[in-house]
Amino acid sequence: MLETAGLDVFYAKNHVLKDVSIRLDEGEVVALIGSNAAGKTTTLRTLMGLKAQRSGEVRLSGQSIAGLSTVERVRRGLVLVPEGRQCFTRFTVLENLEMGAYHRSDRDRIGAEVDAVYALFPRLAERRKQLAGSMSGGEQQMLAIGRGLLSRPKCLLLDEPALGLAPIIVEEIEATIHKLAAQGMTILLAEQNAALALRLATRAYVLESGRISVSGASEDLTRDESVRRLYLGH
């Protein structure tokens, strides 16, 4: 579904991604874990075309998308739920969800998909006319995921969905990701919370200083001594 090969990315003279190669099969949940500033967000921004790579390749469904605009990548089914949620704070919940479908021509199907998001997040249904900026961080995270789903993703990129949220809300987000995975959604999860990420994903890549240091099945990484020491607090 999604693959990178040898991605190199720079900010000015700073080499922030170094030969990054990852792969997601269709219907798979894969985690990208690492500390703050390891390069997780840069990886997702590069996948979306928001940051240009110096070298390397990005393929979606086997086709190169390296030269495509962000809008065209969204049209082809690659969708980012950004770190920090980035909701449209002066728009209502419903308007935010509809913004996720801005590029779509099948307007007659959007209402049913909004209802599906409400079924996934009943709290959003209760607040459909409320301004997004007046909601809690957890509710805004639900809204950001719902907005992403309205873009009809083939592959959903989630950037730090648990960041700054209360534990009870993290549990809700975790349950939602499990539901999406059970429905066959392909998900790349970038997350500092390694324990959460390894619970959700079947495989994971560890990113350290812009380079993949280790990768493998989540259950294997959970037992890996360096991963346990650096990311799981064991």
CYANA upper distance limits for C-alpha pairs under 8 A (distance plus 0.5 A):
  1 MET  CA     23 ARG  CA      8.35
  1 MET  CA     24 LEU  CA      6.31
  1 MET  CA     25 ASP  CA      5.62
  1 MET  CA     26 GLU  CA      5.56
  1 MET  CA     59 ARG  CA      8.41
  1 MET  CA     60 LEU  CA      6.03
  1 MET  CA     61 SER  CA      4.96
  1 MET  CA     62 GLY  CA      7.40
  1 MET  CA    155 CYS  CA      7.84
  1 MET  CA    186 THR  CA      8.23
  2 LEU  CA     23 ARG  CA      6.34
  2 LEU  CA     24 LEU  CA      5.68
  2 LEU  CA     25 ASP  CA      7.38
  2 LEU  CA     58 VAL  CA      8.02
  2 LEU  CA     59 ARG  CA      6.23
  2 LEU  CA     60 LEU  CA      5.12
  2 LEU  CA     61 SER  CA      6.67
  2 LEU  CA     62 GLY  CA      7.98
  2 LEU  CA    155 CYS  CA      8.09
  3 GLU  CA     21 SER  CA      7.78
  3 GLU  CA     22 ILE  CA      6.18
  3 GLU  CA     23 ARG  CA      4.88
  3 GLU  CA     24 LEU  CA      6.82
  3 GLU  CA     58 VAL  CA      6.33
  3 GLU  CA     59 ARG  CA      5.68
  3 GLU  CA     60 LEU  CA      7.11
  3 GLU  CA     62 GLY  CA      8.43
  4 THR  CA     20 VAL  CA      7.57
  4 THR  CA     21 SER  CA      5.40
  4 THR  CA     22 ILE  CA      5.81
  4 THR  CA     23 ARG  CA      7.03
  4 THR  CA     56 GLY  CA      7.81
  4 THR  CA     57 GLU  CA      5.97
  4 THR  CA     58 VAL  CA      5.00
  4 THR  CA     59 ARG  CA      6.83
  5 ALA  CA     19 ASP  CA      7.83
  5 ALA  CA     20 VAL  CA      7.00
  5 ALA  CA     21 SER  CA      4.94
  5 ALA  CA     22 ILE  CA      7.47
  5 ALA  CA     56 GLY  CA      6.02
  5 ALA  CA     57 GLU  CA      5.59
  5 ALA  CA     58 VAL  CA      7.16
  6 GLY  CA     18 LYS  CA      7.91
  6 GLY  CA     19 ASP  CA      4.50
  6 GLY  CA     20 VAL  CA      5.53
  6 GLY  CA     21 SER  CA      5.81
  6 GLY  CA     55 SER  CA      7.61
  6 GLY  CA     56 GLY  CA      5.06
  6 GLY  CA     57 GLU  CA      7.17
  7 LEU  CA     17 LEU  CA      7.14
  7 LEU  CA     18 LYS  CA      6.90
  7 LEU  CA     19 ASP  CA      5.32
  7 LEU  CA     20 VAL  CA      5.26
  7 LEU  CA     21 SER  CA      7.04
  7 LEU  CA     53 GLN  CA      7.03
  7 LEU  CA     54 ARG  CA      8.05
  7 LEU  CA     55 SER  CA      6.26
  7 LEU  CA     56 GLY  CA      4.71
  7 LEU  CA     57 GLU  CA      6.89
  8 ASP  CA     15 HIS  CA      7.88
  8 ASP  CA     16 VAL  CA      8.07
  8 ASP  CA     17 LEU  CA      5.53
  8 ASP  CA     18 LYS  CA      5.38
  8 ASP  CA     19 ASP  CA      5.90
  8 ASP  CA     20 VAL  CA      7.37
  8 ASP  CA     53 GLN  CA      6.26
  8 ASP  CA     54 ARG  CA      5.93
  8 ASP  CA     55 SER  CA      5.72
  8 ASP  CA     56 GLY  CA      6.75
  9 VAL  CA     15 HIS  CA      6.61
  9 VAL  CA     16 VAL  CA      6.21
  9 VAL  CA     17 LEU  CA      5.35
  9 VAL  CA     18 LYS  CA      7.44
  9 VAL  CA     52 ALA  CA      7.49
  9 VAL  CA     53 GLN  CA      5.16
  9 VAL  CA     54 ARG  CA      5.82
  9 VAL  CA     55 SER  CA      7.77
 10 PHE  CA     14 ASN  CA      5.83
 10 PHE  CA     15 HIS  CA      5.01
 10 PHE  CA     16 VAL  CA      5.90
 10 PHE  CA     17 LEU  CA      7.43
 10 PHE  CA     53 GLN  CA      7.79
 10 PHE  CA     54 ARG  CA      7.35
 11 TYR  CA     15 HIS  CA      7.17
 11 TYR  CA     16 VAL  CA      7.29
 15 HIS  CA    210 GLY  CA      8.37
 16 VAL  CA     39 GLY  CA      6.96
 16 VAL  CA     42 THR  CA      8.39
 16 VAL  CA    209 SER  CA      7.68
 16 VAL  CA    210 GLY  CA      5.69
 17 LEU  CA     39 GLY  CA      6.96
 17 LEU  CA     42 THR  CA      8.17
 17 LEU  CA     43 THR  CA      7.90
 17 LEU  CA    209 SER  CA      8.28
 17 LEU  CA    210 GLY  CA      4.78
 17 LEU  CA    211 ARG  CA      6.69
 18 LYS  CA    210 GLY  CA      6.07
 18 LYS  CA    211 ARG  CA      5.66
 19 ASP  CA     56 GLY  CA      8.07
 19 ASP  CA    211 ARG  CA      7.24
 20 VAL  CA    210 GLY  CA      8.21
 20 VAL  CA    211 ARG  CA      6.61
 20 VAL  CA    212 ILE  CA      6.72
 21 SER  CA    212 ILE  CA      8.26
 22 ILE  CA    205 TYR  CA      8.17
 24 LEU  CA     28 GLU  CA      6.77
 24 LEU  CA     29 VAL  CA      8.03
 24 LEU  CA     30 VAL  CA      7.08
 24 LEU  CA    186 THR  CA      7.99
 24 LEU  CA    188 LEU  CA      8.08
 25 ASP  CA    186 THR  CA      7.92
 26 GLU  CA    184 GLY  CA      8.33
 26 GLU  CA    185 MET  CA      8.22
 26 GLU  CA    186 THR  CA      6.12
 27 GLY  CA    181 ALA  CA      7.41
 27 GLY  CA    184 GLY  CA      5.10
 27 GLY  CA    185 MET  CA      5.64
 27 GLY  CA    186 THR  CA      4.82
 27 GLY  CA    187 ILE  CA      8.06
 28 GLU  CA    181 ALA  CA      7.85
 28 GLU  CA    184 GLY  CA      8.06
 28 GLU  CA    185 MET  CA      7.74
 28 GLU  CA    186 THR  CA      5.50
 28 GLU  CA    187 ILE  CA      6.92
 28 GLU  CA    201 ALA  CA      8.30
 28 GLU  CA    202 THR  CA      7.63
 29 VAL  CA    181 ALA  CA      7.31
 29 VAL  CA    185 MET  CA      8.45
 29 VAL  CA    186 THR  CA      6.34
 29 VAL  CA    187 ILE  CA      5.21
 29 VAL  CA    188 LEU  CA      6.50
 29 VAL  CA    189 LEU  CA      7.85
 29 VAL  CA    200 LEU  CA      7.60
 29 VAL  CA    201 ALA  CA      5.27
 29 VAL  CA    202 THR  CA      6.43
 29 VAL  CA    203 ARG  CA      7.64
 30 VAL  CA    187 ILE  CA      6.82
 30 VAL  CA    188 LEU  CA      5.54
 30 VAL  CA    189 LEU  CA      6.69
 30 VAL  CA    201 ALA  CA      5.46
 30 VAL  CA    202 THR  CA      6.58
 30 VAL  CA    203 ARG  CA      5.55
 30 VAL  CA    204 ALA  CA      5.89
 30 VAL  CA    205 TYR  CA      8.32
 31 ALA  CA    188 LEU  CA      6.29
 31 ALA  CA    189 LEU  CA      5.13
 31 ALA  CA    190 ALA  CA      6.34
 31 ALA  CA    191 GLU  CA      7.74
 31 ALA  CA    197 ALA  CA      6.30
 31 ALA  CA    198 LEU  CA      7.43
 31 ALA  CA    200 LEU  CA      8.42
 31 ALA  CA    201 ALA  CA      6.17
 31 ALA  CA    202 THR  CA      8.50
 31 ALA  CA    203 ARG  CA      6.92
 31 ALA  CA    204 ALA  CA      4.94
 31 ALA  CA    205 TYR  CA      6.73
 32 LEU  CA     40 LYS  CA      7.21
 32 LEU  CA    188 LEU  CA      7.68
 32 LEU  CA    189 LEU  CA      6.43
 32 LEU  CA    190 ALA  CA      5.08
 32 LEU  CA    191 GLU  CA      6.93
 32 LEU  CA    197 ALA  CA      8.42
 32 LEU  CA    204 ALA  CA      6.27
 32 LEU  CA    205 TYR  CA      5.46
 32 LEU  CA    206 VAL  CA      6.48
 32 LEU  CA    207 LEU  CA      7.33
 33 ILE  CA     40 LYS  CA      7.83
 33 ILE  CA    190 ALA  CA      6.39
 33 ILE  CA    191 GLU  CA      5.82
 33 ILE  CA    192 GLN  CA      6.30
 33 ILE  CA    193 ASN  CA      8.09
 33 ILE  CA    194 ALA  CA      6.45
 33 ILE  CA    197 ALA  CA      7.75
 33 ILE  CA    204 ALA  CA      7.66
 33 ILE  CA    205 TYR  CA      6.77
 33 ILE  CA    206 VAL  CA      5.48
 33 ILE  CA    207 LEU  CA      6.59
 34 GLY  CA     38 ALA  CA      6.26
 34 GLY  CA     40 LYS  CA      7.66
 34 GLY  CA    191 GLU  CA      7.64
 34 GLY  CA    192 GLN  CA      6.17
 34 GLY  CA    194 ALA  CA      8.02
 34 GLY  CA    206 VAL  CA      6.19
 34 GLY  CA    207 LEU  CA      5.60
 34 GLY  CA    208 GLU  CA      6.67
 34 GLY  CA    231 TYR  CA      8.10
 35 SER  CA    192 GLN  CA      6.20
 35 SER  CA    207 LEU  CA      8.48
 35 SER  CA    208 GLU  CA      7.93
 35 SER  CA    231 TYR  CA      8.44
 36 ASN  CA    192 GLN  CA      7.43
 37 ALA  CA    209 SER  CA      7.92
 38 ALA  CA    207 LEU  CA      6.45
 38 ALA  CA    208 GLU  CA      5.70
 38 ALA  CA    209 SER  CA      5.25
 38 ALA  CA    210 GLY  CA      5.98
 39 GLY  CA     43 THR  CA      6.61
 39 GLY  CA    207 LEU  CA      7.42
 39 GLY  CA    208 GLU  CA      8.13
 39 GLY  CA    209 SER  CA      7.25
 39 GLY  CA    210 GLY  CA      5.53
 40 LYS  CA     44 LEU  CA      7.05
 40 LYS  CA    159 ASP  CA      8.43
 40 LYS  CA    190 ALA  CA      6.47
 40 LYS  CA    191 GLU  CA      8.35
 40 LYS  CA    207 LEU  CA      7.63
 41 THR  CA     45 ARG  CA      6.59
 41 THR  CA     83 GLU  CA      8.24
 41 THR  CA    159 ASP  CA      7.11
 41 THR  CA    190 ALA  CA      7.82
 42 THR  CA     46 THR  CA      6.49
 42 THR  CA     51 LYS  CA      7.81
 43 THR  CA     47 LEU  CA      6.75
 44 LEU  CA     48 MET  CA      6.82
 44 LEU  CA     80 LEU  CA      8.09
 44 LEU  CA    157 LEU  CA      7.50
 44 LEU  CA    159 ASP  CA      8.02
 45 ARG  CA     49 GLY  CA      6.74
 45 ARG  CA     50 LEU  CA      5.50
 45 ARG  CA     51 LYS  CA      6.04
 46 THR  CA     50 LEU  CA      6.23
 46 THR  CA     51 LYS  CA      5.10
 46 THR  CA     52 ALA  CA      6.52
 46 THR  CA     53 GLN  CA      7.09
 47 LEU  CA     51 LYS  CA      8.47
 47 LEU  CA     58 VAL  CA      7.33
 48 MET  CA     70 THR  CA      6.02
 48 MET  CA     73 ARG  CA      7.11
 48 MET  CA     74 VAL  CA      8.44
 48 MET  CA     78 LEU  CA      7.70
 48 MET  CA     79 VAL  CA      8.07
 48 MET  CA     80 LEU  CA      7.77
 49 GLY  CA     66 ALA  CA      7.95
 49 GLY  CA     68 LEU  CA      7.68
 49 GLY  CA     69 SER  CA      6.59
 49 GLY  CA     70 THR  CA      5.56
 49 GLY  CA     73 ARG  CA      8.25
 50 LEU  CA     70 THR  CA      7.00
 57 GLU  CA     64 SER  CA      7.53
 57 GLU  CA     66 ALA  CA      6.81
 58 VAL  CA     64 SER  CA      6.23
 58 VAL  CA     65 ILE  CA      6.39
 58 VAL  CA     66 ALA  CA      6.01
 59 ARG  CA     63 GLN  CA      5.47
 59 ARG  CA     64 SER  CA      4.74
 59 ARG  CA     65 ILE  CA      6.13
 59 ARG  CA     66 ALA  CA      7.89
 60 LEU  CA     64 SER  CA      6.92
 60 LEU  CA     65 ILE  CA      7.09
 60 LEU  CA     78 LEU  CA      8.43
 65 ILE  CA     73 ARG  CA      7.64
 68 LEU  CA     72 GLU  CA      6.57
 68 LEU  CA     73 ARG  CA      6.97
 69 SER  CA     73 ARG  CA      6.81
 70 THR  CA     74 VAL  CA      6.80
 71 VAL  CA     75 ARG  CA      6.79
 72 GLU  CA     76 ARG  CA      6.75
 73 ARG  CA     77 GLY  CA      6.98
 73 ARG  CA     78 LEU  CA      6.05
 73 ARG  CA     79 VAL  CA      8.22
 74 VAL  CA     78 LEU  CA      5.36
 74 VAL  CA     79 VAL  CA      5.97
 74 VAL  CA    151 SER  CA      7.74
 74 VAL  CA    153 PRO  CA      8.07
 75 ARG  CA    103 HIS  CA      7.61
 75 ARG  CA    104 ARG  CA      8.48
 75 ARG  CA    151 SER  CA      8.39
 76 ARG  CA    154 LYS  CA      8.33
 77 GLY  CA    151 SER  CA      8.07
 77 GLY  CA    152 ARG  CA      6.99
 77 GLY  CA    153 PRO  CA      4.87
 77 GLY  CA    154 LYS  CA      5.10
 77 GLY  CA    155 CYS  CA      6.67
 78 LEU  CA    153 PRO  CA      6.19
 78 LEU  CA    154 LYS  CA      6.67
 78 LEU  CA    155 CYS  CA      5.65
 78 LEU  CA    156 LEU  CA      6.76
 78 LEU  CA    157 LEU  CA      8.05
 79 VAL  CA    148 GLY  CA      6.81
 79 VAL  CA    151 SER  CA      7.51
 79 VAL  CA    153 PRO  CA      6.11
 79 VAL  CA    154 LYS  CA      8.38
 79 VAL  CA    155 CYS  CA      6.96
 79 VAL  CA    156 LEU  CA      5.63
 79 VAL  CA    157 LEU  CA      6.49
 80 LEU  CA    148 GLY  CA      7.25
 80 LEU  CA    156 LEU  CA      6.60
 80 LEU  CA    157 LEU  CA      5.13
 80 LEU  CA    158 LEU  CA      6.66
 80 LEU  CA    159 ASP  CA      8.04
 81 VAL  CA     85 ARG  CA      7.41
 81 VAL  CA    144 ALA  CA      6.65
 81 VAL  CA    145 ILE  CA      6.53
 81 VAL  CA    148 GLY  CA      6.45
 81 VAL  CA    156 LEU  CA      8.01
 81 VAL  CA    157 LEU  CA      6.55
 81 VAL  CA    158 LEU  CA      5.54
 81 VAL  CA    159 ASP  CA      6.68
 82 PRO  CA     86 GLN  CA      7.31
 82 PRO  CA    144 ALA  CA      8.40
 82 PRO  CA    158 LEU  CA      7.11
 82 PRO  CA    159 ASP  CA      5.75
 82 PRO  CA    160 GLU  CA      8.24
 83 GLU  CA    158 LEU  CA      8.27
 83 GLU  CA    159 ASP  CA      5.35
 83 GLU  CA    160 GLU  CA      5.98
 83 GLU  CA    161 PRO  CA      7.34
 83 GLU  CA    163 LEU  CA      8.48
 84 GLY  CA    160 GLU  CA      8.36
 84 GLY  CA    163 LEU  CA      8.30
 85 ARG  CA    140 GLN  CA      6.96
 85 ARG  CA    141 GLN  CA      6.11
 85 ARG  CA    144 ALA  CA      6.04
 86 GLN  CA    144 ALA  CA      7.84
 87 CYS  CA     96 ASN  CA      7.48
 87 CYS  CA    132 ALA  CA      7.16
 87 CYS  CA    133 GLY  CA      8.11
 87 CYS  CA    140 GLN  CA      7.26
 87 CYS  CA    143 LEU  CA      7.99
 87 CYS  CA    144 ALA  CA      6.79
 88 PHE  CA     96 ASN  CA      6.78
 88 PHE  CA    132 ALA  CA      7.07
 88 PHE  CA    133 GLY  CA      7.86
 89 THR  CA    131 LEU  CA      6.85
 89 THR  CA    132 ALA  CA      5.19
 89 THR  CA    133 GLY  CA      4.41
 89 THR  CA    134 SER  CA      8.03
 90 ARG  CA    131 LEU  CA      6.30
 90 ARG  CA    132 ALA  CA      7.00
 90 ARG  CA    133 GLY  CA      6.69
 91 PHE  CA     95 GLU  CA      6.25
 91 PHE  CA     96 ASN  CA      6.69
 91 PHE  CA    131 LEU  CA      5.90
 91 PHE  CA    132 ALA  CA      6.60
 91 PHE  CA    133 GLY  CA      8.39
 92 THR  CA     96 ASN  CA      6.65
 92 THR  CA    128 ARG  CA      7.07
 92 THR  CA    129 LYS  CA      5.79
 92 THR  CA    130 GLN  CA      5.60
 92 THR  CA    131 LEU  CA      4.63
 92 THR  CA    132 ALA  CA      6.01
 93 VAL  CA     97 LEU  CA      6.84
 93 VAL  CA    124 LEU  CA      7.39
 93 VAL  CA    127 ARG  CA      7.15
 93 VAL  CA    128 ARG  CA      5.26
 93 VAL  CA    129 LYS  CA      6.50
 93 VAL  CA    130 GLN  CA      6.48
 93 VAL  CA    131 LEU  CA      6.73
 93 VAL  CA    132 ALA  CA      6.16
 93 VAL  CA    143 LEU  CA      7.52
 94 LEU  CA     98 GLU  CA      6.70
 94 LEU  CA    114 VAL  CA      8.48
 94 LEU  CA    128 ARG  CA      5.68
 94 LEU  CA    129 LYS  CA      7.02
 95 GLU  CA     99 MET  CA      6.68
 96 ASN  CA    100 GLY  CA      7.33
 96 ASN  CA    132 ALA  CA      8.23
 96 ASN  CA    143 LEU  CA      8.03
 96 ASN  CA    147 ARG  CA      6.89
 97 LEU  CA    101 ALA  CA      7.79
 97 LEU  CA    114 VAL  CA      7.49
 97 LEU  CA    143 LEU  CA      7.70
 97 LEU  CA    146 GLY  CA      6.90
 97 LEU  CA    147 ARG  CA      4.93
 97 LEU  CA    150 LEU  CA      7.02
 98 GLU  CA    102 TYR  CA      7.17
 98 GLU  CA    110 ILE  CA      8.25
 98 GLU  CA    114 VAL  CA      8.36
 98 GLU  CA    147 ARG  CA      7.71
 98 GLU  CA    150 LEU  CA      7.66
 99 MET  CA    147 ARG  CA      7.48
100 GLY  CA    147 ARG  CA      5.14
100 GLY  CA    148 GLY  CA      6.32
100 GLY  CA    149 LEU  CA      7.85
100 GLY  CA    150 LEU  CA      5.49
100 GLY  CA    151 SER  CA      5.59
101 ALA  CA    110 ILE  CA      7.85
101 ALA  CA    147 ARG  CA      8.29
101 ALA  CA    150 LEU  CA      5.73
101 ALA  CA    151 SER  CA      5.53
101 ALA  CA    152 ARG  CA      8.46
102 TYR  CA    151 SER  CA      8.39
103 HIS  CA    151 SER  CA      8.24
104 ARG  CA    151 SER  CA      8.09
106 ASP  CA    110 ILE  CA      7.69
107 ARG  CA    111 GLY  CA      8.45
109 ARG  CA    113 GLU  CA      7.09
110 ILE  CA    114 VAL  CA      6.65
110 ILE  CA    150 LEU  CA      7.95
111 GLY  CA    115 ASP  CA      6.84
112 ALA  CA    116 ALA  CA      6.82
113 GLU  CA    117 VAL  CA      6.84
113 GLU  CA    150 LEU  CA      7.23
114 VAL  CA    118 TYR  CA      6.83
114 VAL  CA    150 LEU  CA      7.67
115 ASP  CA    119 ALA  CA      6.72
116 ALA  CA    120 LEU  CA      6.80
117 VAL  CA    121 PHE  CA      6.53
117 VAL  CA    146 GLY  CA      6.20
117 VAL  CA    149 LEU  CA      8.22
118 TYR  CA    122 PRO  CA      5.59
118 TYR  CA    123 ARG  CA      7.98
118 TYR  CA    124 LEU  CA      6.38
118 TYR  CA    125 ALA  CA      5.50
119 ALA  CA    125 ALA  CA      8.33
120 LEU  CA    176 THR  CA      7.72
121 PHE  CA    125 ALA  CA      7.62
121 PHE  CA    142 MET  CA      7.34
122 PRO  CA    126 GLU  CA      7.08
123 ARG  CA    127 ARG  CA      6.98
123 ARG  CA    139 GLU  CA      8.00
124 LEU  CA    128 ARG  CA      6.21
124 LEU  CA    139 GLU  CA      7.85
124 LEU  CA    142 MET  CA      8.17
124 LEU  CA    143 LEU  CA      7.55
130 GLN  CA    134 SER  CA      7.84
130 GLN  CA    135 MET  CA      8.38
131 LEU  CA    135 MET  CA      7.76
132 ALA  CA    140 GLN  CA      7.19
135 MET  CA    139 GLU  CA      6.52
135 MET  CA    140 GLN  CA      6.82
136 SER  CA    140 GLN  CA      6.69
137 GLY  CA    141 GLN  CA      6.69
137 GLY  CA    164 GLY  CA      8.36
137 GLY  CA    165 LEU  CA      7.21
138 GLY  CA    142 MET  CA      6.89
138 GLY  CA    165 LEU  CA      6.54
138 GLY  CA    166 ALA  CA      8.22
138 GLY  CA    169 ILE  CA      6.46
139 GLU  CA    143 LEU  CA      6.71
140 GLN  CA    144 ALA  CA      6.56
141 GLN  CA    145 ILE  CA      6.79
141 GLN  CA    161 PRO  CA      7.33
142 MET  CA    146 GLY  CA      6.62
142 MET  CA    173 ILE  CA      7.88
143 LEU  CA    147 ARG  CA      6.47
144 ALA  CA    148 GLY  CA      6.75
145 ILE  CA    149 LEU  CA      6.80
146 GLY  CA    150 LEU  CA      6.95
147 ARG  CA    151 SER  CA      7.51
148 GLY  CA    152 ARG  CA      7.92
148 GLY  CA    153 PRO  CA      7.84
148 GLY  CA    156 LEU  CA      8.20
149 LEU  CA    153 PRO  CA      6.73
154 LYS  CA    185 MET  CA      7.35
154 LYS  CA    186 THR  CA      7.04
155 CYS  CA    185 MET  CA      7.24
155 CYS  CA    186 THR  CA      5.29
155 CYS  CA    187 ILE  CA      6.18
155 CYS  CA    188 LEU  CA      8.01
156 LEU  CA    185 MET  CA      7.90
156 LEU  CA    186 THR  CA      6.73
156 LEU  CA    187 ILE  CA      5.31
156 LEU  CA    188 LEU  CA      6.82
157 LEU  CA    187 ILE  CA      6.39
157 LEU  CA    188 LEU  CA      5.38
157 LEU  CA    189 LEU  CA      6.60
157 LEU  CA    190 ALA  CA      8.23
158 LEU  CA    187 ILE  CA      7.80
158 LEU  CA    188 LEU  CA      6.74
158 LEU  CA    189 LEU  CA      5.39
158 LEU  CA    190 ALA  CA      6.62
159 ASP  CA    189 LEU  CA      6.81
159 ASP  CA    190 ALA  CA      5.45
159 ASP  CA    191 GLU  CA      7.06
160 GLU  CA    189 LEU  CA      7.95
160 GLU  CA    190 ALA  CA      6.17
160 GLU  CA    191 GLU  CA      5.17
160 GLU  CA    192 GLN  CA      7.34
161 PRO  CA    173 ILE  CA      8.00
161 PRO  CA    191 GLU  CA      7.76
162 ALA  CA    170 VAL  CA      6.09
162 ALA  CA    173 ILE  CA      7.81
162 ALA  CA    191 GLU  CA      8.08
162 ALA  CA    193 ASN  CA      8.09
163 LEU  CA    192 GLN  CA      8.43
165 LEU  CA    169 ILE  CA      6.69
165 LEU  CA    170 VAL  CA      6.67
166 ALA  CA    170 VAL  CA      6.77
167 PRO  CA    171 GLU  CA      6.80
168 ILE  CA    172 GLU  CA      7.15
169 ILE  CA    173 ILE  CA      6.79
170 VAL  CA    174 GLU  CA      6.53
171 GLU  CA    175 ALA  CA      6.65
172 GLU  CA    176 THR  CA      6.71
173 ILE  CA    177 ILE  CA      6.78
174 GLU  CA    178 HIS  CA      6.78
174 GLU  CA    196 LEU  CA      8.26
174 GLU  CA    200 LEU  CA      7.86
175 ALA  CA    179 LYS  CA      6.79
176 THR  CA    180 LEU  CA      6.77
177 ILE  CA    181 ALA  CA      6.58
177 ILE  CA    200 LEU  CA      8.00
178 HIS  CA    182 ALA  CA      6.60
178 HIS  CA    200 LEU  CA      7.38
179 LYS  CA    183 GLN  CA      6.84
180 LEU  CA    184 GLY  CA      7.12
180 LEU  CA    185 MET  CA      6.05
181 ALA  CA    185 MET  CA      5.54
181 ALA  CA    186 THR  CA      7.44
181 ALA  CA    187 ILE  CA      7.96
189 LEU  CA    197 ALA  CA      7.54
189 LEU  CA    201 ALA  CA      8.46
190 ALA  CA    197 ALA  CA      8.35
191 GLU  CA    197 ALA  CA      6.75
193 ASN  CA    197 ALA  CA      6.77
193 ASN  CA    231 TYR  CA      8.35
194 ALA  CA    198 LEU  CA      6.45
194 ALA  CA    231 TYR  CA      6.43
194 ALA  CA    232 LEU  CA      6.97
195 ALA  CA    199 ARG  CA      6.76
195 ALA  CA    231 TYR  CA      8.24
195 ALA  CA    232 LEU  CA      6.64
196 LEU  CA    200 LEU  CA      6.88
197 ALA  CA    201 ALA  CA      6.53
198 LEU  CA    202 THR  CA      7.89
198 LEU  CA    203 ARG  CA      8.12
198 LEU  CA    204 ALA  CA      7.54
198 LEU  CA    218 SER  CA      5.78
198 LEU  CA    219 GLU  CA      8.02
198 LEU  CA    221 LEU  CA      8.48
198 LEU  CA    222 THR  CA      7.67
199 ARG  CA    218 SER  CA      8.00
201 ALA  CA    218 SER  CA      7.00
202 THR  CA    217 ALA  CA      6.42
202 THR  CA    218 SER  CA      5.97
202 THR  CA    219 GLU  CA      8.41
203 ARG  CA    215 SER  CA      8.00
203 ARG  CA    216 GLY  CA      6.08
203 ARG  CA    217 ALA  CA      4.73
203 ARG  CA    218 SER  CA      5.31
204 ALA  CA    215 SER  CA      6.15
204 ALA  CA    216 GLY  CA      6.29
204 ALA  CA    217 ALA  CA      6.82
204 ALA  CA    218 SER  CA      6.30
204 ALA  CA    221 LEU  CA      8.21
205 TYR  CA    212 ILE  CA      6.99
205 TYR  CA    213 SER  CA      8.20
205 TYR  CA    214 VAL  CA      6.59
205 TYR  CA    215 SER  CA      4.83
205 TYR  CA    216 GLY  CA      7.31
206 VAL  CA    212 ILE  CA      6.13
206 VAL  CA    213 SER  CA      6.23
206 VAL  CA    214 VAL  CA      5.88
206 VAL  CA    215 SER  CA      6.57
207 LEU  CA    211 ARG  CA      5.93
207 LEU  CA    212 ILE  CA      5.07
207 LEU  CA    213 SER  CA      6.47
207 LEU  CA    214 VAL  CA      8.19
208 GLU  CA    212 ILE  CA      6.79
208 GLU  CA    213 SER  CA      6.67
215 SER  CA    221 LEU  CA      7.97
216 GLY  CA    220 ASP  CA      7.08
216 GLY  CA    221 LEU  CA      6.94
217 ALA  CA    221 LEU  CA      6.87
218 SER  CA    222 THR  CA      6.57
219 GLU  CA    223 ARG  CA      7.14
220 ASP  CA    224 ASP  CA      6.75
221 LEU  CA    227 VAL  CA      6.91
221 LEU  CA    228 ARG  CA      8.40
222 THR  CA    227 VAL  CA      7.41
222 THR  CA    228 ARG  CA      6.94
223 ARG  CA    227 VAL  CA      8.20
223 ARG  CA    228 ARG  CA      7.30
224 ASP  CA    228 ARG  CA      6.56
225 GLU  CA    229 ARG  CA      6.62
226 SER  CA    230 LEU  CA      6.46
227 VAL  CA    231 TYR  CA      5.94
227 VAL  CA    232 LEU  CA      7.14
228 ARG  CA    232 LEU  CA      5.08
228 ARG  CA    233 GLY  CA      6.55
228 ARG  CA    234 HIS  CA      5.72
229 ARG  CA    233 GLY  CA      5.89
229 ARG  CA    234 HIS  CA      5.69
